[in-house]
Amino acid sequence: MIVFPNAKINIGLNVVEKRPDGFHNIESCFYPAPWQDALEIVEANQFSFESTGIPIPGKGNICTDAYELLKKDFDLPPISIHLHKNIPIGAGLGGGSADGAFMLKLLNEKFSLGLDNEQLRAYAEELGSDCPFFIDNQPAFVEGTGNIFSDITIDLKGYWVVIIYPEIHVNTTGAYKGITPNKSERSVKEVLQNSPVDKWKELVSNDFEDNTDQEILKLKQDLYDKGAIYASMTGSGSAVYGLFFHKPGIKIHTPHLIRKL
């Protein structure tokens, strides 16, 4: 069986406060984006994992973590996992979290485990704070450390999105060190649900842009210069995206995606 884990973009990101445990509470909107990995599993004589595409740093992998997590509670057979990594790493696109969540859903379907989405979200939270979002894979208002999700009325179908990865890896922990938490008078959810997309430029911001690389900010301005109605860095970066009414004519020399939502 094969699935195609997709990325996400952040529409607005406010760092609200620093918590006693050292982490930060945020508020944001996660929106599914069509940049995809490919994840395949087949039954095998012994467990194995391989990846192609973008090299994955480190020794562990969230797909194997998801398998081991479910194996504690279910009699899973050995499988062979193949992940083709296409979503840039360290870009704020949530590709790793998507891989873990989609792995849980894939195992649930392949082996008829009978888990509903609420149960899958509970497992996904053990893998990482962003992971539960990819279980339902629908637009969501995000609070807490990025682990509390609620419905949000927002629909970007018909808009074109351009996502650009400038090949700059951003360390999330380091990015938070440059942030001064500040709670906005109006929440991201309130603004997004009560303002048209062409007004977001003045109303919706990402706090991480205040301390980011100038090359990233230049990309954002370039998207506006090309006709974007809204442009932003996603997550703590470094990917930047723009929303357009029509397919833009734009030349990009780094990894990117141009697609209709």
Phi, psi and omega in degrees: 000145182227140175227169184232086179301132182254163178278181172222157169242152173265127171256103187077141174206109178251127173272109192278316184195157173267133184273160177300333180277003178095345176276177183237143171271138182232172164219137186198173169242126172265134179228129181300139179236147190276018172280126192231147163266176172232131185229122183233141173230144172221149175294146186212170178286331176214155184290139176206155176223134173220153179226149174231178181082221181297127179299138180262120182287158177084177184266323184274173176210141185292336178292316177291327176298319180295318178299312181295326179296314180285329181296336177296330185250348182225151181275076181279139176282166174298144178224160171252126181250133173233118177248120172261112186271117182238330179286125181304145181264141180071032185244357182080017183260355174072022184299318179297317178297320178297317179302316180296315181294317180293330176296317177300314181294323180294315178296320179299318180284314184300319186251015174049054182284340176078020180279134174272176185296327178297317179292320178296322178296324179295317175295318182299324180296331177290336179278325182171156189295329180278341189301319182302331179305321187280356174290305176280327176057043178235156178309138184214145170274132189242132178227188182065219178274014187102017185242001180246120187239141174217163183293149174219137181271097180207133184219116181253017179301134180099338175281153172264140176242137172244122177242128183238130174253112185280013180060038172244122179270124180256127175277117186299317180300316179294324180296321180293332181295336180267008185260136169256107184302143181201120180278126181284156178294325177243133181289158176305319182299314181299315182295312184294324183279345185241008182228137176293156185303323183286000174256352183297330182305322181272343192244336189242125184225167175242116185302332183290343180291340181293338184231026185263175180296139180297331178297324179292317179294327177294321177300317179300315180294323178300321179295319176296320180296333179272002175108010178298141175272339173208139178218148184196156164285150178253137183058219176271010176094175016253000181294146179234142179229159175225145176255135184230149174291323184230162179300122183277147171268102188214135178258128184230136187249007174240169180307135186202169177221135172233116186207151175276133180281000000 
